[in-house]
Amino acid sequence: MSRRKAAAARAQRHVGPPGARPGVERLESKRDGDWWVRSLTGSSSTKTYTCPGCLQSIRPATPHVVVWPEVKPLLAADALDERRHWHTHCWRRQV
């Protein structure tokens, strides 16, 4: 396969959960399982969230990450229902 065709095939490959935009989400492994992680620039956030890592507020327009489990928890309707907003440094520090 030529380099051009290989590059085109890689560009069309979909990485992420069903319905996700390619290249936006990434899968990360932590001690408690695999998690989908989406980085937000902050410009799209308009609400204040509480970071589960430090229990401090994530104010609107603050860059942060949104995290949800790869596998749906037993009692949840969907894995996306379990998404949480984390400070980027708190998520990185999480083991």
NUGU-466258 format. One record per atom (N, C-alpha, C): y, x, z. Coordinates in steps of 0.1 Angstrom, whole numbers, plus 2048, in hexadecimal, padded with zeros to 3 digits. Layout:
YXZ/...
% end
This chain:
7F4808800/800800800/80C809800/8168057F8/82280D7F7/82B80C804/834815806/83C814812/845807812/849804806/8527F8805/84A7EB809/83E7EA804/8357DF807/8317DE816/82E7EA81C/82B7EB82A/8377E7832/8437EB82F/84F7E7837/8517D8836/84F7D282A/8517C4828/8467BC831/83A7C1831/8307BB839/8337BB848/8387C784D/83C7C885B/8487BF85E/8517BD855/85D7B4857/8597A6858/84E7A2851/849794852/84079185D/83B79B864/83279986F/83979387A/833789880/83978188B/834786899/83D78B8A1/83A78F8AE/8407868B8/8397808C1/83E7778CB/83676B8CD/83A7628D6/8337568D9/83574C8CD/82C7428CC/82E7388C1/83C7328C2/8437318B6/85072B8B6/85B7358B9/8587428BC/86274C8C0/8677528B3/8737578B4/87975E8A8/87476D8A8/87077289D/86A77F89C/87478A8A2/86E7938AA/87679E8AF/87F79B8BB/88078F8BF/88978B8CA/88278D8D7/8767888D8/86E78A8E4/8647968E4/86279B8EF/8587A68F0/84F7A38FB/8427A88FA/8387A6904/8387B290D/8397B091B/8397BB924/82E7B892E/8277C2933/81C7C193D/8217C594A/81F7BD954/8227C0962/8157BF96A/8167C2977/80A7C197F/8057B3980/80D7A997F/80879B980/806795973/80679C968/80279695B/80B79B950/80A794945/812797939/81D78D938/829791934/835789934/83D78B927/842780922/84B780917/85978291C/86078B916/86E78F91B/87778E90F/882787912/88D785908/89A78B90E/8A1794908/8AD79990D/8B9790908/8C278D911/8CD78590D/8DA78E90F/8E378C906/8EF794906/8F978F910/8F8783914/90177D91E/90B773917/90E77690B/91776D904/91275F902/90575D902/8FF750900/8FC74990D/8FE750919/8FB749925/90774392B/90673692F/91272F935/90F72A943/90372D948/900728955/8FE73495F/8FE73196C/8FB73B976/8ED73A979/8E5745979/8D774597D/8D574D989/8CA74C990/8C675499B/8BB75D997/8BD76A999/8B2774995/8A77739A0/89B77199C/8907719A6/88D77F9AC/89278A9A6/88F7979AB/89879B9B6/8A57969B6/8AE79A9C1/8B578E9C7/8B27829C2/8B87759C7/8C77759C7/8CD77D9BE/8DB77D9BB/8DE7759AF/8EA7719AD/8EE7699A2/8F0771995/8EC76B98A/8EE77197D/8F9768977/90576D977/911766973/911764964/91875995F/919757950/91F763949/91B76693D/91F771935/91A77E93A/91077F942/90A78B947/8FD78E93F/8FC799939/8EF79D932/8E479D93C/8D8797938/8CD796941/8C0793938/8B579193E/8A878E937/8A378193C/89C77A933/89576E936/886771934/87E76D93E/87077293F/867765941/85C76593A/85275A93D/84475F93A/83A75A941/82D75F940/82775D932/81E76692E/817765921/80D759921/80675892D/7FC74E92E/802743937/800736933/80572B93A/7FF72A948/807729953/801727960/7F971A961/7F071996A/7E670E96A/7ED70096B/7F76FF973/7FD6F2975/80A6EF96D/80D6F9965/8196F795C/8166F194F/81F6E9949/81D6E393C/81E6ED931/8266F7933/828702929/82D70F930/82A71A92A/82E727930/83D728930/844722926/852723926/85971B932/851712938/85670B944/858714950/85172094F/85172995A/85B735958/86473494E/86D73E94B/878740956/87B74D958/885750963/88F75A95D/89B75A962/8A676395E/8A776E968/8A677A964/8A678696C/8B178F968/8B7797972/8C07A296F/8B77AC967/8BC7B395D/8B47BC956/8AE7C795F/8B67CD968/8B17D7970/8A77D297B/8A97C697F/89F7C0988/8917BF981/8917BA975/8857B896D/87E7C696B/8867D0967/8807DD965/87A7E3972/8807E097D/87C7E598A/86F7DE98F/86D7D298A/8617CA98E/8547D1989/84B7D2992/83E7DA98E/8357D1987/
% end
